[in-house]
Amino acid sequence: MSIVSLADWKTYLNSHPDAHLLQTGEWGELKSEHGWSAARLIVEDCGCQILFRKLPLGLTLGYIPKPMLKNQPSDVMDRLWAGIDQICRQRRAIFCKLETDEWEDTVEPTIPIPKGFRRSPHNIQPPRTILIDLRDSDQNLLARMKQKTRYNIRLAEKKGVQVRPWNDLQAFHQMLQTTGRRDRFGTHSLDYFRRVYDLFHPSGMCELLVAESDGTALAALMVFARGKRAWYLYGASTDEQRNLMPTYVLQWEAMRWARNKGCEIYDLWGVPDLDEPELEARFESRSDGLWGVYRFKRGFGGSLKRARQAYDRVYQPLLYWSYLLWMAKGEAA
């Protein structure tokens, strides 16, 4: 096992272009400035970035988001898991949560989970999402969309809504606050989004796009790309001129930006964690939580996917069960 520096980790990732966004050194840097710390381990050609959430009394919570563990020899995996155990114990982790980079409908998992990990009742990232296959022409991508979504894109274009790269992080944050108040969700700080932009934009992994009408910003989003995948993580809109449907043409242009970067998959990142028949039966009557975004995202012609459930490796059982009890009370509230 080798615990490597941030610079060495970035060098290692250069030979793994399809590593998940959450395994990048930039993501580790970002989280390290907001209550977490990062450790990066490499065993031969297998590696993972572990994030540790700081807790009272010097304790931590370990988290391994979407690591690159596929198709590795068993002895390499054994050494990697032993290294993970070692560093988690050194960091006084109550437990370590693993979210694999695999979908639930995969016939057989390609990441062998060691005996010490148990299936977790909780995920950190939204488990269910919509994926759009970008490997097609504009015409065919539009044809796969719901008729209303396609109509709204064309309406925005006809009304002169234009999309361009943007760098006004303060205006974007104000727009996010407006959206949060309207849709009842919390937002990160302005400093957080400035740091996201400063970390990911210089390397081309991120773009901030704005939709404007006559020079007035109406909607904006941050889109990320790495290897063959792109992710839509943050989006916002004002309360002005919503009849121009700026969010639809904005999302369409983000998809085209990702395809031009060589991406094949566009991840819309987060919808209610229910099967498609139930989502389709209820989305018109629900607007709470992620229901509003499902109504919007379903129109872009993607496929509903669910990530494999998370696993937990428990190091301090009494504190872990206290955590589960606390989570259960929160869910019941």
ZAMARGU-4260 file (C-alpha; in steps of 0.2 Angstrom, whole numbers, plus 5000, padded with zeros to 4 digits):
<rodrens>
0) 5000/5000/5000 | 5006/5018/4996 | 4998/5033/5003 | 5001/5046/4990 | 5002/5065/4988
5) 4989/5075/4979 | 5001/5078/4965 | 5005/5060/4963 | 4986/5056/4964 | 4983/5068/4949
10) 4997/5060/4939 | 4989/5043/4943 | 4972/5049/4937 | 4980/5054/4920 | 4981/5036/4915
15) 4963/5033/4921 | 4953/5046/4911 | 4936/5038/4915 | 4938/5039/4934 | 4922/5046/4942
20) 4922/5065/4946 | 4921/5061/4964 | 4938/5052/4964 | 4947/5067/4957 | 4960/5076/4967
25) 4950/5092/4964 | 4935/5085/4972 | 4946/5080/4987 | 4953/5097/4988 | 4936/5105/4988
30) 4929/5094/5002 | 4945/5096/5012 | 4940/5115/5013 | 4923/5111/5019 | 4924/5099/5034
35) 4932/5084/5026 | 4950/5078/5024 | 4956/5067/5010 | 4968/5052/5009 | 4973/5043/4993
40) 4980/5025/4992 | 4987/5016/4977 | 4991/4997/4976 | 5000/4993/4960 | 4987/5000/4947
45) 4972/5001/4959 | 4968/5016/4969 | 4955/5025/4979 | 4952/5042/4987 | 4945/5041/5004
50) 4936/5057/5012 | 4935/5058/5031 | 4922/5069/5039 | 4928/5077/5055 | 4917/5073/5070
55) 4918/5078/5089 | 4931/5070/5100 | 4943/5067/5086 | 4932/5054/5078 | 4928/5053/5059
60) 4917/5046/5046 | 4925/5038/5031 | 4918/5039/5014 | 4924/5031/4997 | 4914/5039/4983
65) 4914/5029/4966 | 4931/5022/4967 | 4940/5013/4952 | 4940/4995/4958 | 4935/4985/4943
70) 4944/4970/4936 | 4958/4970/4948 | 4967/4954/4954 | 4961/4947/4971 | 4978/4949/4979
75) 4978/4968/4974 | 4961/4970/4981 | 4965/4962/4997 | 4980/4973/5000 | 4970/4988/4995
80) 4956/4984/5008 | 4969/4981/5021 | 4976/4998/5018 | 4959/5006/5019 | 4956/4997/5036
85) 4973/5003/5042 | 4970/5022/5037 | 4952/5021/5044 | 4958/5015/5060 | 4972/5028/5061
90) 4959/5042/5058 | 4948/5035/5071 | 4933/5032/5059 | 4917/5025/5066 | 4914/5017/5050
95) 4918/5019/5031 | 4905/5020/5018 | 4908/5014/5001 | 4898/5019/4986 | 4903/5009/4971
100) 4904/5016/4953 | 4891/5003/4947 | 4873/5002/4942 | 4860/4990/4951 | 4854/4982/4935
105) 4872/4976/4931 | 4870/4957/4930 | 4885/4953/4941 | 4895/4966/4951 | 4913/4968/4945
110) 4919/4975/4962 | 4921/4961/4975 | 4915/4968/4992 | 4926/4961/5006 | 4917/4952/5020
115) 4920/4966/5032 | 4908/4977/5023 | 4889/4976/5026 | 4875/4983/5015 | 4871/5000/5021
120) 4853/5007/5024 | 4859/5024/5018 | 4868/5032/5003 | 4876/5049/5003 | 4874/5053/4984
125) 4857/5052/4977 | 4856/5033/4971 | 4844/5036/4957 | 4847/5047/4942 | 4843/5049/4923
130) 4857/5045/4910 | 4857/5052/4893 | 4866/5044/4879 | 4875/5058/4869 | 4881/5047/4855
135) 4869/5053/4842 | 4865/5069/4831 | 4856/5084/4837 | 4841/5078/4827 | 4840/5061/4835
140) 4844/5067/4853 | 4829/5080/4851 | 4818/5066/4844 | 4820/5055/4859 | 4814/5069/4871
145) 4797/5071/4877 | 4787/5082/4865 | 4784/5096/4878 | 4803/5097/4882 | 4807/5098/4863
150) 4794/5111/4861 | 4801/5121/4876 | 4818/5121/4869 | 4813/5127/4852 | 4802/5140/4860
155) 4817/5147/4870 | 4827/5148/4854 | 4813/5156/4844 | 4811/5169/4858 | 4830/5173/4857
160) 4836/5165/4873 | 4855/5163/4871 | 4867/5152/4881 | 4885/5156/4883 | 4899/5153/4896
165) 4899/5164/4911 | 4910/5168/4926 | 4899/5178/4937 | 4899/5167/4952 | 4891/5180/4963
170) 4876/5182/4951 | 4875/5163/4950 | 4875/5161/4969 | 4861/5174/4970 | 4851/5164/4957
175) 4854/5148/4967 | 4847/5157/4983 | 4832/5162/4973 | 4829/5145/4967 | 4832/5138/4985
180) 4819/5149/4992 | 4806/5145/4978 | 4809/5126/4979 | 4813/5125/4997 | 4831/5118/4997
185) 4847/5123/5005 | 4862/5130/4995 | 4881/5130/4997 | 4890/5147/5001 | 4897/5159/4987
190) 4915/5154/4993 | 4910/5135/4989 | 4905/5139/4971 | 4920/5150/4968 | 4931/5136/4974
195) 4922/5124/4963 | 4925/5135/4948 | 4943/5138/4952 | 4947/5120/4954 | 4938/5112/4939
200) 4937/5126/4926 | 4955/5129/4922 | 4957/5110/4917 | 4941/5110/4906 | 4932/5099/4918
205) 4919/5112/4922 | 4909/5125/4913 | 4897/5138/4920 | 4883/5142/4907 | 4870/5155/4907
210) 4854/5158/4898 | 4850/5176/4894 | 4837/5186/4885 | 4842/5203/4879 | 4857/5203/4891
215) 4847/5198/4906 | 4853/5182/4915 | 4838/5170/4917 | 4845/5153/4922 | 4862/5145/4924
220) 4870/5129/4928 | 4887/5120/4931 | 4891/5105/4921 | 4906/5094/4923 | 4915/5082/4911
225) 4928/5069/4913 | 4932/5055/4901 | 4917/5048/4893 | 4905/5055/4906 | 4897/5072/4911
230) 4887/5077/4926 | 4874/5091/4929 | 4877/5095/4948 | 4871/5113/4951 | 4857/5123/4942
235) 4847/5139/4946 | 4835/5151/4938 | 4827/5168/4942 | 4809/5171/4944 | 4809/5182/4929
240) 4803/5178/4911 | 4800/5159/4915 | 4788/5159/4901 | 4804/5159/4889 | 4809/5142/4896
245) 4827/5146/4898 | 4831/5131/4909 | 4826/5119/4894 | 4838/5127/4881 | 4851/5129/4895
250) 4851/5110/4898 | 4851/5106/4880 | 4866/5117/4877 | 4875/5109/4892 | 4872/5092/4884
255) 4879/5098/4867 | 4894/5105/4877 | 4897/5088/4885 | 4896/5079/4868 | 4909/5091/4861
260) 4920/5087/4875 | 4920/5069/4869 | 4907/5063/4883 | 4895/5049/4879 | 4885/5049/4894
265) 4876/5064/4902 | 4871/5061/4921 | 4857/5072/4927 | 4861/5068/4945 | 4847/5064/4956
270) 4828/5060/4955 | 4817/5052/4968 | 4822/5035/4973 | 4807/5025/4966 | 4804/5014/4952
275) 4799/5021/4935 | 4781/5016/4936 | 4778/5024/4953 | 4788/5040/4947 | 4777/5041/4931
280) 4761/5038/4941 | 4765/5052/4954 | 4776/5066/4946 | 4761/5077/4941 | 4754/5078/4958
285) 4770/5080/4968 | 4782/5094/4969 | 4791/5091/4985 | 4809/5085/4987 | 4816/5079/4970
290) 4799/5077/4962 | 4800/5094/4954 | 4817/5090/4946 | 4811/5073/4940 | 4796/5082/4931
295) 4810/5092/4922 | 4823/5079/4919 | 4812/5065/4913 | 4808/5076/4897 | 4826/5074/4890
300) 4824/5057/4884 | 4836/5047/4896 | 4836/5031/4905 | 4832/5029/4923 | 4846/5021/4933
305) 4850/5016/4951 | 4867/5015/4959 | 4871/4999/4969 | 4867/5002/4987 | 4881/5008/4998
310) 4891/4997/5010 | 4898/5001/5027 | 4913/4995/5036 | 4911/4996/5054 | 4925/5000/5066
315) 4916/5006/5082 | 4900/4996/5083 | 4891/5006/5097 | 4894/5022/5089 | 4889/5015/5072
320) 4872/5009/5079 | 4870/5026/5088 | 4872/5034/5070 | 4859/5022/5063 | 4847/5027/5077
325) 4850/5045/5074 | 4847/5043/5055 | 4831/5033/5058 | 4824/5047/5069 | 4828/5060/5056
330) 4819/5050/5042 | 4804/5049/5054 | 4803/5067/5057
</rodrens>
